[in-house]
Amino acid sequence: MKSKQWKILVLTVLIMTVGAFLILFKENKLDPTLAGIPFVFWTGFLVTALTVFATFLGSKVFPYEDPKKQ
């Protein structure tokens, strides 16, 4: 079961990363703004936070064991 969760998590991070760079991060896109801060900053912050959370989840569902661990 962990292997399936791991593959879904990896696929989600890949889609999120590629989608962010192809769709969300546009050159010279300053509008809309939130509290005077451009859209690109908020989007980048959200993608980074989601990637960190996905990394945390990945550490819990990683399907392989360390052979040296006893």
Residue, then its C-alpha position, 0 to 999 in steps of 0.5 A: m500500500k505504501s508503494k501506491q501512496w508513494k507513487i501518487l505523492v511523487l506524481t502530485v509533486l511533479i504535476m504541481t512543479v511542472g504546472a507552476f512553471l508552465i502555467l502559474f509563473k508568467e514573466n512580468k505578471l504582477d497582477p493581481t496583488l495581495a497586500g501589495i505583493p505580486f501574484v508570483f510571490w504568493t503562488g511561489f510561496l504556496v507551491t513551496a509550502l505544499t512541496v515541503f508538506a509533500t516531502f513530510l508525507g513522503s518521509k512517512v510513506f516511503p516504501y523501502e527500508d534501510p538494510k543497515k537499520q536494525 
